[in-house]
Amino acid sequence: MRRRVRAGRAVGVVCTLLVLLAVALAGYLAWGDGSNPVYTKYHVSTPDLEPRRPEPVTPPDPLVRPAGSIVMDRDGRPGDFFGKSSLTKREVWLLVRNGVAQMQAIITKDRGTTRAVWRFTVRDSDDPRRARDALDELYERGGYQVRPTRHPGVRVRRIANPADQRDITAYRSHYVRGRDVLRVEVYGANAPVVESAFRRLLDKQVDAFPAGRR
């Protein structure tokens, strides 16, 4: 009698396991493994900086902290920056069209001078140089003039008294590091202060994270 009870219990357990396996298989066939191929083209990978370690290591953000009080410290997808930063919609769409999938910004203000560092990360399937060139051409068309720099691989442009912002001087620079396009910008009403602040911030940023492959 006991043997029959044990055998019955064993059969019940096996049947339960078979039912659960069937449900799992049906779910997999219906929905797959949970991944969404729609987002594949937006994938951005981050390399393991210490391959000998068994766990993945997140690389440090390649942005320095500008002087002044922080008014924005944000990262996310390009759409997260609509109306929430100094970027225009035109710039955001330009970045998206040229492969940018993630963005990060640190913006500060100090006595009328705004300093900012930006990180535009392209998808694995895109070339960051394309995004850099598109940004540089955009500012060239806007009247920004090329300025010299001691940093190889960095493009610097300047504008003074633009039509839409009189009495403003602005510097913007772009360069490629790994899969990122990095921007350093400073603008304000006091031209000598803006130039000095820009040179210091550019030196700080590029000395810490130079152009090229990381």
N, C-alpha and C positions, 0 to 999 in steps of 0.2 A: 504493500500500500504506500509506504513512504517513498519507494522508488518511483511509483507512478506520479506522486505529487511533485517530486523533484524534477522528473522528466517534463511534467506539464509546465512547471515554472521556467525551465530552460527553453522550452518551445515558445513560451510567451515573451521571454526576453529577446529571443532571436527575431520573432515577428515584429516586436517594437523597433528594434534596430533597423530591420529592413524597411519599415514604414518611414522612419526618419531619413534613411539614406535616399529613399525614393523622393521625398519632399525636397531634400537638398538638391538632388539632381534636377528635378523639375524647375526649381528656382534658378539654378545656374543656366539651364537652357533658355529660360525666359528672360533673365536680366543680365546674364554674364557674370563677370567677377567683380562688378561694382565700379569698374573704371568707365570713363566716358570718353570715347574717341574724339568727340567734338573738341575737347580741350587739349588734345595731343599737340597741336601746332603752337599752343601757347606755353609749352613746357620750357622751363628754364632750370638747368641743372647747376648745382654748386659743387665744385671739386673738393675732394678730401685733401686738406693741406698736410695731413700726416697719415700717409697710406699704411704705415705699420700698425696703427691703432685699429682695433676691431670695430669700433663704433664710428659713425660718420662725424665729421667735425665741421661746424658751420664757419665759413670764412668770415673774418672781421669786416665790418662795413668800411669800404674804402673812402670814408669821408671824415675830415677833421671838423672840429667844432669852431665856428667863427666867433670872433669877439662880439660882445654885446648881449642884450637880453633876447632869449629865444622867443620868437613869435610863432614858429612852426617847426615841428619835428615829426615828420610823417612818412609812411611808406605804404605802398599798395599798388593796385592796378591803375593804369592811366585814368580810367573813368572816375576813380576816387578823388582826383585832383580838379575836376570840373568845378569852377567857382570857389575853390577853397585854397587857391595859391595864386602866385603872380603869373602863372602860365595862362596864356590865352587859349581859347578853344582851338584856334588855328594851330597853335604849337602842339597841343595834345594830339590832335588828329594827325598832324605831320609825323609825330613820333610813332603813333600806332601804325600808320601806313608804312613806316620804315622799320618795323619789326620790334618795337619796344613793347614789352609785356609787363614789366614791373618798374616802379619808380620810387625814389626816396629823396627827401629834401630836408635840409636844416637851414632855417632862415632866422637871422637876428637883426635887431635894430639898435642903434646907439647914436643919439644926438643927431638925428636926421639922416644918418647913413645906414643903408640896408646892405647886409652881407648875406650871401647864400652859397651853399654847395649842393649840387644835385647829382643823383645817380640814375641813369637810364639804362636798364638791363634789357638786352634783346633776347628773343627766342633762340633756342639752340640752332634752328634752321636759318638764322639770319646773320648778316655781317654787321657788326657795330659801326664799321666805317661808313656804311650807307646812312645811318642815322646821324652820325657826326657831320657828314658832308651836307645833309639836308638842313640841319640847324645852321651851319655856317653860311650856307647860301641864303637862308631866310634872313639872317641879320645883315648880310651884304646888301640884299635888295632893300632892306630897311634903312640903309644909309650908314651902317657901322663901318668904320675904317680899320684896316689891319694895323696892328701895333706890334713892335718887336718884343721878343721875350727870350730869356736865356734858357728856357726849357724846351728841349727837343720833343717834337711830336705834339706840341700844344699850339692851338690856334687862338690868338687873342684879337678881339675887336673892341673898338671904342666909338661912342657917339656923344656929342655935346649939343644941348639945346634941340632935341628932336621936336618935330612939329606938334606932336601930341602931348609933350611934356617940356615946356619951356623952363630954362634954368636948371635942367637936370643933366648930369654927366653920368654915363653908364659904361661899365666895362663888362664884357662877357667872354669867357674862354671855354673851349671844348677840347677834350682829348679822349683817346681810347685806352682802356686798361682791361685786358681780358675780354669779357662779353659786355662790359659796361662802357657807356659814354658818360664821362664825368664833366660837370660844368662848375665853374667858379664865376660868380658875378658879384659886383658891388655897384651901387648907384646912390646918388644923392645930389644935393644942391651945391655943395662946396667942392669944386673940381679938384683942388690940390689934395684935400682930405680923401676924396674918393680914390684918386690915383694911388696915394700912399697905402690906403687900406686894401686896395685890390692887389697891389704888388706883394704886400705882406701875406695876405690870405692865399694868393696863388703859390708863393714860395712854400708856405706851410703845407698846403695840400699836395703839391707835386713832389716835394721832397719826401713826404711820408708815403705817397702812393704814386710813383712815377708812371709815365705812359709806357705802354707795351704789354706783353703777356705777364700775368701775375704768376 
